[in-house]
Amino acid sequence: MRITDNSAAAVIGSEVSGNADHGILVTRGSTARIGVDLSGAAASNTIATNGGNGITVYQSSQALIRGNLLQSNGRGSQSRGAARRSPGTRSSRARAPASR
């Protein structure tokens, strides 16, 4: 999922999985909310089995990330800029076992 040049985008209560690259990429999305509804309450997402980072935030000074489950993504999560990440966001880099 790619959010670019959108100042008020929100990803809430969703499952984002199976992407070859990042699960969620926010670029220049200044007040993007990932896992946070308009009232500020957690509305967690499950972000799993993506090839790149589960969540990447770039040039998004007031982005807010809270209460998400990141699991088995290629590189976990990454923030470049001043995104705010809450302790409620859980991350796992463990890879899922290969299918037989």
N, C-alpha and C positions, 0 to 999 in steps of 0.2 A: 504494500500500500504506500503510495507516494503522495505527500501533501507538500505542495510548493506554492509560495507566494500567497498563502491564505492565512489571514491574521486570526481568524476565529474558528478554525477547524477543531472538531472533537471526534475522538474514537472512544466510544464507551460501550461496554457490555458486548464486546465482539470476540470472535476467534479469528486470528490471523495466522495461517500456517501454510507450509508447503511451498513457499516462494523460493526461487533459486537465489535471490539476493536478500536484502533486508526484509524483515517482517513489516516494519513501519519506518519510513524515512520522512522526516520533517525538515524542510529546507526553507528558510525565511518565512516561517509560520509563527510570527512573533508571540501570539498568545494561545498557541495550540494546546489542547487538553487531551491527554491520553490516560484514560482510566479515571477521569474526574468529570462529574456532571456540572451543570450550571450553578447549582447551589454549593458546590465544593465538596460534595459527598463522593466517596469512592464508588465507581461503577466499573469494576475491573474487567480487563481483557485477558484472554489467554493467547500468548504469542509463542508459537512452538514450531519446531522443525523447519526453520528457515535457513537458507544457506549462509547468509551474512549475519549481521547483528540482528537481534530481536527488535531493538528500537535504536535508531540513529537520529539525533537532533543536531542540526547544523545551522548556525546563524539565526537562532530563534531565542531572543533574549528573555522572554517571559514564559516560555513553554513550561507546562506543569505535567509531571508524570507521577501517578500515584496508584498503588494497589494492583499492579499488573502481575501476572504469572508469566515469566519468561523461562522456557524449558527447551533444552536440546537444540538451541540455535547455534549456528557456526561460531559466533564470537560473542555472545552475550548482549551487552548494550553499550552504547557510546554516546557521549555528549560533547560537542564542540561549541563553545559559546557559554551562555549563562543559563542554560536550562535548569530547572529545579526538579530534583529527583527525590521523592519521598522514601523514607525507610520501609514503607509498605510494599514497595516493588521488590519482588523476589526474582532472583536470577539463577539459572542453572546452566552450566556449560556441558553437562553430561550428554553424550551422544546416545541416541536410541540404538539398541542392538540391531544388527542387520537382519532383514527378513530371510526366512528359509523357504 
